[in-house]
Amino acid sequence: MAKKQLLFIRNVLFFTFTAFGGAQAHISLLLRYFVKNNHFISEEELLELNALAQILPGPASTQTLVGIGYKVGGLKLAIITFLIWILPSAIIMTLAAASYALLDQKQKFIEMLKFINPIALGIVAYGAFHLSRKVLKNEITILLAFGAVVATLVLKNAYVFPLAILIGGMVTSAIGTPTDEAQIRVRLFANINPRKLSYFIGVMLFMAMLGAIINRTSPFSLPIRLFENFYRNGIFVFGGGQVLVPLMFTEFVQMKHYLTQTDFISGFALQQILPGPTFSFTGYLGALSMKHGGYHTSGQIFGGFIAVLGINLPGLILVLFIVPFWDDLKKITRIKHSLSGVNAVSVGFIIAAFILLVQPIGFDWIAILLLIITFLLLVYTKVSPPIIVLAGVVLGYFI
């Protein structure tokens, strides 16, 4: 494996174990690890991949990271990147569900990592500040970002995310001046393998229908039904983990009663103190659903595996299918102009998330000070986020 790819894997490991704070914080860490520190891709390419991930269903951070891996080293490196990113937190969450002893010690972990939250908020603030300077370049993008903030804070509805992204893309696409795109379209569709496209559509339709078929023929086949549940949600989740959690709660607690509200909240609390993707929470849900279904430890671990695979598979397939011809796709004027609107709305989401997440801090002066220090260190120094996160863990251990 080339030296550049090994260096990339090292950075993926750093990112995986320091990516606290959810998708809003992840974009600034992606910028630090893969653009500024080692120049694996350009800042423009990162923003374009992030915009692509925003308009696709599935985990935005995962899709952006996998897209970077594909650009750096092709399909093989993209798959390795995905596994490094998803496995640590998914394994912990699955084992937590399979063994309540881990959850019994949850309070100790929370105490040790009590300063991680303000540090993560400082990273979110840095991401909002830096991306605002890059993305909000005119009145239209500023208004779109402001509208996304207001819509998020006022409506507080999962449908805000896909609708706002769609509106933002349509506005800037309509304002942009179209050009002759015939040749670009011809080249774009010439690069698409019809057989791969048919396989892709076929798999999506088959998996989406699988649960209904199994429910009729074998209603006791819980693992297959769980896979369909998570795969279906993976197709329709826009907006990342903040949308995933209420959808999972509604389906698995309120509708299907696979687990109790207490179980759900305990697992979510544990997930919040772990680095990595919010979508790894599904490992906990899958394992605990199997536990309540009467399955033993091996079955519960298998349930966590199929949950993580199911929720991530649609988004992974989509991004790996589109990235190879993304350079041609984005040359279509309508799509190219839509990206600035999508990015502006994404910045609005980050700002809104910061406002919502900072409210529980209240007048905790230590947390506020840590937030400000983290923000200033990232803006004015070259201190790496892992060092800041490690310092927060050490501080939480001794105080």
Phi, psi and omega per residue, in radians:
M1 nan 2.376 -3.061
A2 -1.096 2.670 -3.131
K3 -1.016 -0.679 3.138
K4 -1.091 -0.696 -3.130
Q5 -1.219 -0.651 3.076
L6 -1.121 -0.719 3.077
L7 -1.105 -0.663 3.097
F8 -1.107 -0.777 3.119
I9 -1.068 -0.688 3.090
R10 -1.042 -0.765 3.132
N11 -1.173 -0.601 3.070
V12 -1.092 -0.706 3.094
L13 -1.092 -0.795 3.089
F14 -1.026 -0.800 -3.130
F15 -1.085 -0.753 -3.099
T16 -1.039 -0.729 -3.035
F17 -1.629 0.083 3.078
T18 -2.221 0.069 -3.044
A19 -1.476 1.167 3.005
F20 -1.462 2.794 2.959
G21 1.700 0.042 3.082
G22 1.405 -3.085 -3.030
A23 -1.047 -0.550 -3.114
Q24 -1.124 -0.656 3.108
A25 -1.404 -0.495 -3.055
H26 -1.089 -0.627 -3.085
I27 -1.103 -0.648 3.122
S28 -1.245 -0.578 3.077
L29 -1.235 -0.671 3.054
L30 -1.038 -0.710 3.108
L31 -1.082 -0.750 -3.111
R32 -1.202 -0.834 -3.014
Y33 -1.337 -0.644 -2.939
F34 -1.963 -0.120 3.096
V35 -2.026 -1.033 -3.022
K36 -1.296 -0.815 -3.018
N37 -1.295 -0.728 -3.014
N38 -2.267 -0.101 3.054
H39 0.988 0.800 3.058
F40 -1.168 -0.676 3.050
I41 -2.409 2.954 3.104
S42 -1.479 2.864 3.109
E43 -1.104 -0.639 3.106
E44 -1.102 -0.733 3.120
E45 -1.115 -0.693 3.118
L46 -1.087 -0.792 3.139
L47 -1.124 -0.640 3.113
E48 -1.169 -0.742 3.102
L49 -1.127 -0.681 3.104
N50 -1.136 -0.704 3.095
A51 -1.115 -0.714 3.094
L52 -1.057 -0.789 -3.141
A53 -1.104 -0.574 -3.121
Q54 -1.189 -0.546 -3.090
I55 -1.639 -0.021 3.064
L56 -1.788 2.620 3.004
P57 -1.231 2.675 3.097
G58 1.979 -3.083 -3.082
P59 -1.307 1.966 -3.032
A60 -1.090 -0.782 -3.119
S61 -1.090 -0.762 3.139
T62 -1.086 -0.792 -3.115
Q63 -1.144 -0.692 3.117
T64 -1.121 -0.807 -3.131
L65 -1.116 -0.766 3.118
V66 -1.118 -0.666 3.082
G67 -1.088 -0.694 3.070
I68 -1.097 -0.779 3.125
G69 -1.027 -0.700 3.123
Y70 -1.128 -0.729 -3.141
K71 -1.134 -0.604 -3.091
V72 -1.389 -0.737 -3.014
G73 -2.485 0.286 3.080
G74 1.402 -2.905 -3.018
L75 -1.078 -0.752 -3.094
K76 -1.044 -0.848 -3.130
L77 -1.172 -0.591 3.110
A78 -1.085 -0.753 3.124
I79 -1.165 -0.743 3.095
I80 -1.055 -0.748 3.118
T81 -1.038 -0.799 3.132
F82 -1.034 -0.789 -3.094
L83 -1.166 -0.740 3.112
I84 -1.078 -0.699 -3.078
W85 -1.255 -0.734 -2.969
I86 -1.560 -0.562 -2.938
L87 -1.180 -0.817 -3.054
P88 -0.965 -0.959 -3.114
S89 -1.207 -0.605 3.126
A90 -1.133 -0.710 3.114
I91 -1.124 -0.779 3.135
I92 -1.073 -0.787 -3.117
M93 -1.166 -0.640 3.113
T94 -1.183 -0.770 3.116
L95 -1.163 -0.568 3.105
A96 -1.107 -0.675 3.116
A97 -1.265 -0.640 -3.115
A98 -1.297 -0.348 -3.115
S99 -2.375 1.863 -3.137
Y100 -1.181 -0.228 3.087
A101 -1.060 -0.601 3.105
L102 -1.158 -0.705 -3.140
L103 -1.212 -0.511 3.108
D104 -1.120 -0.442 3.129
Q105 -1.673 0.168 -3.055
K106 -0.990 -0.678 -3.083
Q107 -1.089 -0.598 3.115
K108 -1.128 -0.733 3.110
F109 -1.132 -0.710 -3.127
I110 -1.100 -0.710 3.126
E111 -1.123 -0.753 -3.099
M112 -1.190 -0.541 -3.095
L113 -1.877 0.459 -3.057
K114 -1.165 -0.375 -3.140
F115 -1.648 -0.015 3.138
I116 -1.168 -0.653 -3.089
N117 -1.030 -0.903 3.105
P118 -1.122 -0.562 3.081
I119 -1.145 -0.757 3.089
A120 -1.067 -0.665 3.100
L121 -1.152 -0.610 3.050
G122 -1.112 -0.640 3.079
I123 -1.186 -0.696 3.079
V124 -1.070 -0.782 3.132
A125 -1.063 -0.714 3.111
Y126 -1.105 -0.751 3.121
G127 -1.078 -0.764 3.124
A128 -1.101 -0.759 -3.119
F129 -1.127 -0.856 -3.062
H130 -1.185 -0.805 -3.102
L131 -1.227 -0.540 3.083
S132 -1.057 -0.720 3.135
R133 -1.149 -0.550 -3.090
K134 -1.497 -0.605 -2.961
V135 -1.721 -0.726 -3.040
L136 -1.468 1.444 -3.005
K137 -1.811 -0.179 -3.139
N138 -2.597 3.102 -3.053
E139 -1.097 -0.645 -3.096
I140 -1.129 -0.837 -3.113
T141 -1.167 -0.627 3.092
I142 -1.118 -0.753 3.128
L143 -1.146 -0.681 3.116
L144 -1.120 -0.745 3.111
A145 -1.118 -0.768 3.123
F146 -1.083 -0.726 3.112
G147 -1.096 -0.680 3.111
A148 -1.129 -0.695 3.097
V149 -1.074 -0.882 -3.105
V150 -1.090 -0.796 -3.121
A151 -1.080 -0.721 3.140
T152 -1.141 -0.781 -3.076
L153 -1.278 -0.594 -3.054
V154 -1.525 -0.861 -3.036
L155 -1.365 -0.681 3.121
K156 0.856 0.928 -3.101
N157 -2.318 2.458 -3.094
A158 -1.037 -0.510 -3.094
Y159 -1.285 -0.189 3.101
V160 -1.049 -0.695 -3.015
F161 -1.124 -1.009 3.132
P162 -1.131 -0.623 -3.122
L163 -1.173 -0.772 -3.137
A164 -1.127 -0.722 3.105
I165 -1.095 -0.755 3.120
L166 -1.095 -0.796 -3.125
I167 -1.124 -0.776 3.133
G168 -1.034 -0.784 3.116
G169 -1.133 -0.693 -3.132
M170 -1.167 -0.681 -3.105
V171 -1.105 -0.928 -3.094
T172 -1.252 -0.473 3.073
S173 -1.197 -0.707 -3.130
A174 -1.201 -0.606 -3.108
I175 -1.285 -0.582 -3.129
G176 -1.133 2.649 -3.126
T177 -1.553 2.079 3.141
P178 -1.240 2.646 3.092
T179 -2.204 -3.137 3.126
D180 -1.223 2.005 -3.040
E181 -1.983 0.134 -3.024
A182 -1.017 -0.828 -3.103
Q183 -1.131 -0.667 3.134
I184 -1.110 -0.743 -3.125
R185 -1.126 -0.721 3.126
V186 -1.053 -0.819 -3.134
R187 -1.131 -0.668 -3.137
L188 -1.069 -0.908 -3.072
F189 -1.288 -0.388 3.061
A190 -1.193 -0.485 -3.123
N191 -1.442 -0.138 -3.115
I192 -1.561 2.184 3.095
N193 -1.423 1.975 -3.083
P194 -0.998 -0.639 -3.124
R195 -1.144 -0.759 3.106
K196 -1.117 -0.671 3.125
L197 -1.108 -0.737 3.139
S198 -1.156 -0.687 3.084
Y199 -1.072 -0.773 -3.104
F200 -1.051 -0.867 -3.137
I201 -1.134 -0.699 -3.141
G202 -1.091 -0.779 3.114
V203 -1.092 -0.780 -3.137
M204 -1.033 -0.816 -3.116
L205 -1.196 -0.715 -3.121
F206 -1.102 -0.814 -3.129
M207 -1.155 -0.633 -3.140
A208 -1.156 -0.530 -3.114
M209 -1.622 -0.229 -3.005
L210 -1.033 -0.778 -3.082
G211 -1.043 -0.758 -3.135
A212 -1.122 -0.688 3.132
I213 -1.137 -0.811 -3.119
I214 -1.141 -0.682 3.140
N215 -1.027 -0.574 -3.125
R216 -1.395 -0.684 -3.024
T217 -1.612 -0.498 -3.098
S218 -2.600 1.357 -3.038
P219 -1.126 -0.238 -3.118
F220 -1.680 0.061 -3.122
S221 -1.470 1.325 -3.050
L222 -1.050 -0.780 -3.118
P223 -0.991 -0.727 -3.119
I224 -1.212 -0.703 3.111
R225 -1.128 -0.658 3.102
L226 -1.116 -0.750 3.126
F227 -1.029 -0.763 3.116
E228 -1.098 -0.714 3.125
N229 -1.017 -0.840 -3.095
F230 -1.279 -0.662 3.113
Y231 -1.099 -0.764 3.132
R232 -1.080 -0.756 3.112
N233 -1.155 -0.577 3.090
G234 -1.114 -0.491 3.114
I235 -1.304 -0.595 -2.971
F236 -1.868 0.027 3.131
V237 -1.507 1.972 2.995
F238 -1.943 2.474 3.053
G239 1.769 0.004 3.028
G240 1.436 -2.773 -3.004
G241 -1.076 -0.527 -3.121
Q242 -1.151 -0.396 3.070
V243 -1.600 -0.595 -3.104
L244 -1.032 -0.793 -3.008
V245 -1.053 -0.905 3.114
P246 -1.107 -0.580 3.093
L247 -1.134 -0.763 3.136
M248 -1.132 -0.703 -3.138
F249 -1.087 -0.781 -3.124
T250 -1.085 -0.812 -3.048
E251 -1.327 -0.836 -2.970
F252 -1.514 -0.456 3.140
V253 -1.749 -0.945 -3.008
Q254 -1.399 -0.647 -3.054
M255 -1.635 -0.886 -2.998
K256 -1.774 -0.220 3.075
H257 0.974 0.664 3.075
Y258 -1.223 -0.474 3.087
L259 -2.649 2.873 -3.077
T260 -1.510 2.899 3.106
Q261 -1.082 -0.674 3.115
T262 -1.102 -0.769 3.091
D263 -1.014 -0.805 -3.088
F264 -1.078 -0.861 -3.088
I265 -1.151 -0.672 3.122
S266 -1.084 -0.763 3.120
G267 -1.156 -0.696 3.134
F268 -1.142 -0.651 3.088
A269 -1.086 -0.720 3.108
L270 -1.132 -0.740 -3.118
Q271 -1.081 -0.568 -3.087
Q272 -1.154 -0.398 -3.125
I273 -1.722 0.136 3.113
L274 -1.847 2.562 2.991
P275 -1.339 2.910 3.082
G276 1.841 -3.015 -3.038
P277 -1.294 2.466 3.048
T278 -1.085 -0.489 -3.121
F279 -1.116 -0.266 3.079
S280 -1.179 -0.269 3.045
F281 -0.981 -0.472 -3.140
T282 -1.142 -0.470 3.067
G283 -1.053 -0.704 3.086
Y284 -1.130 -0.806 -3.114
L285 -1.107 -0.755 -3.133
G286 -1.134 -0.780 -3.127
A287 -1.143 -0.742 -3.113
L288 -1.242 -0.571 3.054
S289 -1.088 -0.727 3.093
M290 -1.180 -0.617 3.109
K291 -1.095 -0.812 3.115
H292 -1.239 -0.295 3.075
G293 -1.499 0.036 3.070
G294 1.677 0.100 -3.129
Y295 -1.455 2.579 3.128
H296 -1.455 -2.998 -2.985
T297 -0.972 -0.807 -3.121
S298 -1.083 -0.696 3.105
G299 -1.164 -0.626 3.119
Q300 -1.174 -0.732 3.098
I301 -1.106 -0.709 3.077
F302 -1.095 -0.674 3.087
G303 -1.073 -0.713 3.075
G304 -1.107 -0.684 -3.137
F305 -1.123 -0.847 -3.086
I306 -1.208 -0.487 3.099
A307 -1.184 -0.838 -3.137
V308 -1.125 -0.734 3.111
L309 -1.122 -0.795 -3.086
G310 -1.096 -0.780 -3.068
I311 -1.248 -0.524 -3.078
N312 -1.609 -0.406 -3.006
L313 -1.053 -0.793 -3.140
P314 -1.044 -0.822 -3.133
G315 -1.149 -0.636 3.125
L316 -1.151 -0.776 3.106
I317 -1.068 -0.774 -3.099
L318 -1.074 -0.860 -3.051
V319 -1.204 -0.649 3.117
L320 -1.253 -0.436 3.097
F321 -1.345 -0.643 -3.016
I322 -1.553 -0.658 -3.048
V323 -0.966 -0.709 -3.121
P324 -0.990 -0.550 3.102
F325 -2.036 0.390 3.120
W326 -1.110 -0.641 -3.134
D327 -1.044 -0.635 3.074
D328 -1.345 -0.707 -3.086
L329 -1.054 -0.761 -3.076
K330 -1.264 -0.197 3.095
K331 -1.340 -0.296 3.035
I332 -1.147 2.163 -2.950
T333 -0.961 -0.771 -3.120
R334 -1.041 -0.743 3.136
I335 -1.226 -0.759 -3.130
K336 -1.031 -0.791 -3.130
H337 -1.226 -0.469 -3.135
S338 -1.207 -0.442 -3.065
L339 -1.112 -0.631 -3.140
S340 -1.136 -0.634 3.089
G341 -1.199 -0.729 3.105
V342 -1.086 -0.770 3.120
N343 -1.121 -0.679 3.132
A344 -1.112 -0.764 3.104
V345 -1.118 -0.677 3.116
S346 -1.075 -0.715 3.064
V347 -1.070 -0.719 3.080
G348 -1.035 -0.705 3.099
F349 -1.084 -0.719 -3.135
I350 -1.121 -0.759 3.120
I351 -1.103 -0.781 3.127
A352 -1.091 -0.722 3.121
A353 -1.089 -0.703 3.107
F354 -1.080 -0.772 -3.138
I355 -1.069 -0.766 -3.125
L356 -1.200 -0.720 -3.073
L357 -1.310 -0.459 -3.099
V358 -1.415 -0.340 -3.095
Q359 -1.041 -0.764 -3.138
P360 -1.088 -0.353 3.128
I361 -1.110 -0.636 3.123
G362 1.065 -2.207 -3.113
F363 -1.878 0.591 3.047
D364 -1.350 1.719 -2.996
W365 -1.147 -0.555 3.108
I366 -1.141 -0.790 3.128
A367 -1.115 -0.749 3.132
I368 -1.090 -0.733 3.139
L369 -1.123 -0.744 3.115
L370 -1.111 -0.685 3.106
L371 -1.056 -0.852 -3.113
I372 -1.129 -0.749 -3.135
I373 -1.089 -0.773 3.120
T374 -1.042 -0.817 3.136
F375 -1.033 -0.833 -3.103
L376 -1.164 -0.659 3.112
L377 -1.100 -0.717 -3.130
L378 -1.253 -0.580 -3.111
V379 -1.358 -0.748 -2.942
Y380 -1.901 -0.087 3.134
T381 -2.281 3.095 3.086
K382 -1.853 0.357 3.107
V383 -1.093 2.297 -3.084
S384 -1.385 2.481 3.107
P385 -0.939 -0.633 3.106
P386 -1.023 -0.620 3.140
I387 -1.176 -0.725 3.131
I388 -1.139 -0.774 3.136
V389 -1.104 -0.774 3.132
L390 -1.079 -0.710 3.097
A391 -1.082 -0.658 3.108
G392 -1.148 -0.692 3.108
V393 -1.127 -0.788 3.128
V394 -1.082 -0.739 3.120
L395 -1.072 -0.760 3.132
G396 -1.154 -0.543 -3.134
Y397 -1.221 -0.688 -3.039
F398 -1.610 -0.333 -3.103
I399 -1.786 nan nan
